[in-house]
């Protein structure tokens, strides 16, 4: 029997270890790598070409949304299941927009996680039961082909997403430029484009947007989950 290869991308070690131990109990899964941030996830995916990637939505350096876009562009045969502690419609929509076929709440049962991996590996979509039930109650005219709310958010480029995350994490323009290997003036241009596209005109507003979209998680959110 050919095993399903899985890459784990989760910045919290204790959560990552929990998923690994859970999946190791199944005969048809093989863990091929573990990443603690989005950039590492993309690098490992290019190396191992996993069948399925369990991707945390909020990770340092590169969030799961942008990591998924970059990963699927480099390894289109891989399938991604997004993981989050939050089930807001915006989180789910952004995940599917990035190319993820599944979205699981971190409190999902082991049985459902394993089922999701098997379904997504076949090219099917899979969402946590609570999310599926909520989407089923929505007006069909407001849904896209995946059964999720139609996209309303502004289209951001990969670089703009990276800059937005670093801004929201409190990085100054100089730090952002160094992190991304670009010039400070280029960072400033990206910041201007972000504000224009999102109709947001200060750093605090960009940070709130990044939190609401699941690009980063605030300490306040983490303490109430």
TAHUSUL-V875701 format. One record per residue. RES is the residue in three letters. SS is DSSP state (hx for helix, st for strand, lp for the rest). PHI is phi in whole degrees, -180 to 180 (999 if undefined). D_FIRST is the distance of its C-alpha to the first C-alpha in whole Angstrom. Layout:
res-><RES:RES>
ss-><SS:SS>
phi-><PHI:PHI>
d_first-><D_FIRST:D_FIRST>
This chain:
res-><UNK:UNK:UNK:UNK:UNK:UNK:UNK:UNK:UNK:UNK:UNK:UNK:UNK:UNK:UNK:UNK:UNK:UNK:UNK:UNK:UNK:UNK:UNK:UNK:UNK:UNK:UNK:UNK:UNK:UNK:UNK:UNK:UNK:UNK:UNK:UNK:UNK:UNK:UNK:UNK:UNK:UNK:UNK:UNK:UNK:UNK:UNK:UNK:UNK:UNK:UNK:UNK:UNK:UNK:UNK:UNK:UNK:UNK:UNK:UNK:UNK:UNK:UNK:UNK:UNK:UNK:UNK:UNK:UNK:UNK:UNK:UNK:UNK:UNK:UNK:UNK:UNK:UNK:UNK:UNK:UNK:UNK:UNK:UNK:UNK:UNK:UNK:UNK:UNK:UNK:UNK:UNK:UNK:UNK:UNK:UNK:UNK:UNK:UNK:UNK:UNK:UNK:UNK:UNK:UNK:UNK:UNK:UNK:UNK:UNK:UNK:UNK:UNK:UNK:UNK:UNK:UNK:UNK:UNK:UNK:UNK:UNK:UNK:UNK:UNK:UNK:UNK:UNK:UNK:UNK:UNK:UNK:UNK:UNK:UNK:UNK:UNK:UNK:UNK:UNK:UNK:UNK:UNK:UNK:UNK:UNK:UNK:UNK:UNK:UNK:UNK:UNK:UNK:UNK:UNK:UNK:UNK:UNK:UNK:UNK:UNK:UNK:UNK:UNK:UNK:UNK:UNK:UNK:UNK:UNK:UNK:UNK:UNK:UNK:UNK:UNK:UNK:UNK:UNK:UNK:UNK:UNK:UNK:UNK:UNK:UNK:UNK:UNK:UNK:UNK:UNK:UNK:UNK:UNK:UNK:UNK:UNK:UNK:UNK:UNK:UNK:UNK:UNK:UNK:UNK:UNK:UNK:UNK:UNK:UNK:UNK:UNK:UNK:UNK:UNK:UNK:UNK:UNK:UNK:UNK:UNK:UNK:UNK:UNK:UNK>
ss-><lp:lp:lp:st:st:st:st:st:st:lp:lp:lp:hx:hx:hx:hx:hx:hx:hx:hx:hx:hx:hx:hx:lp:lp:lp:lp:st:st:st:st:st:st:st:lp:lp:hx:hx:hx:hx:hx:hx:hx:hx:hx:hx:hx:lp:lp:lp:st:st:st:st:st:lp:lp:lp:lp:lp:lp:lp:hx:hx:hx:hx:hx:hx:hx:hx:hx:hx:hx:lp:lp:lp:lp:st:st:st:st:st:st:lp:lp:lp:lp:hx:hx:hx:hx:hx:hx:hx:hx:hx:hx:lp:lp:lp:st:st:st:st:lp:lp:lp:lp:hx:hx:hx:hx:hx:hx:hx:hx:hx:hx:hx:hx:lp:lp:lp:lp:st:st:lp:hx:hx:hx:hx:hx:hx:hx:hx:lp:lp:lp:hx:hx:hx:st:lp:lp:lp:lp:lp:st:lp:lp:lp:lp:lp:lp:lp:lp:hx:hx:hx:hx:hx:hx:hx:hx:hx:hx:hx:lp:lp:lp:lp:hx:hx:hx:hx:hx:hx:hx:hx:lp:lp:lp:hx:hx:hx:hx:hx:hx:hx:hx:hx:hx:hx:hx:hx:hx:hx:lp:lp:lp:lp:hx:hx:hx:hx:hx:hx:hx:hx:hx:hx:lp:lp:lp:lp:lp:lp:hx:hx:hx:hx:hx:hx:lp>
phi-><999:-76:-82:-84:-86:-128:-109:-101:-124:-157:-81:-90:-58:-65:-70:-62:-64:-63:-64:-62:-64:-65:-73:-68:-79:-94:-74:-102:-116:-134:-82:-99:-177:-135:-120:-109:-155:-63:-65:-65:-62:-64:-61:-69:-65:-64:-78:-104:49:-67:-67:-136:-118:-89:-117:-66:-75:-119:-136:-71:70:-147:-72:-64:-64:-71:-60:-64:-59:-68:-64:-70:-69:-83:-131:-64:-80:-76:-118:-119:-115:-85:-115:-156:-86:-121:-118:-54:-56:-64:-62:-65:-63:-64:-65:-70:-63:-76:115:-68:-95:-138:-144:-122:-74:-67:-90:-64:-67:-59:-59:-69:-62:-64:-63:-61:-61:-67:-70:-66:-59:-85:93:-92:-93:-153:-128:-52:-50:-62:-72:-60:-65:-66:-65:-67:-86:-78:-62:-54:-70:-96:-105:-92:-67:-86:83:-115:-54:-63:-66:-122:-70:-70:-81:-111:-75:-58:-66:-63:-64:-65:-64:-59:-62:-67:-61:-66:-83:91:-77:-76:-56:-64:-66:-63:-62:-66:-63:-97:71:-129:-79:-62:-63:-67:-61:-61:-64:-62:-62:-62:-64:-60:-63:-69:-65:-92:56:-124:-123:-152:-63:-61:-66:-63:-65:-62:-64:-61:-68:-66:-88:84:-71:-134:-115:-85:-63:-65:-63:-65:-80:-104:-70>
d_first-><0:4:6:9:12:15:19:22:25:28:31:32:30:30:28:26:25:25:22:20:21:20:16:16:16:13:9:8:10:12:16:17:20:23:26:30:31:31:32:29:26:27:27:24:22:24:23:19:18:16:15:17:20:22:25:28:31:34:34:36:37:35:34:31:32:33:30:28:30:30:27:26:28:27:23:23:19:19:20:22:23:26:27:31:33:35:35:38:37:38:35:33:35:35:31:30:33:31:28:26:24:24:27:26:29:29:30:27:25:22:20:22:20:17:17:19:16:14:17:18:15:15:19:20:23:23:26:27:29:32:32:31:34:36:35:36:39:40:42:40:43:42:38:36:33:31:33:35:38:39:40:43:43:44:42:42:41:38:41:43:40:40:44:44:41:43:47:45:44:48:48:51:51:52:48:46:48:47:43:42:44:47:51:52:54:51:49:53:52:49:50:53:50:48:51:52:49:49:52:52:55:55:52:52:51:48:47:47:45:42:42:42:40:37:38:39:39:43:44:45:42:40:43:43:39>
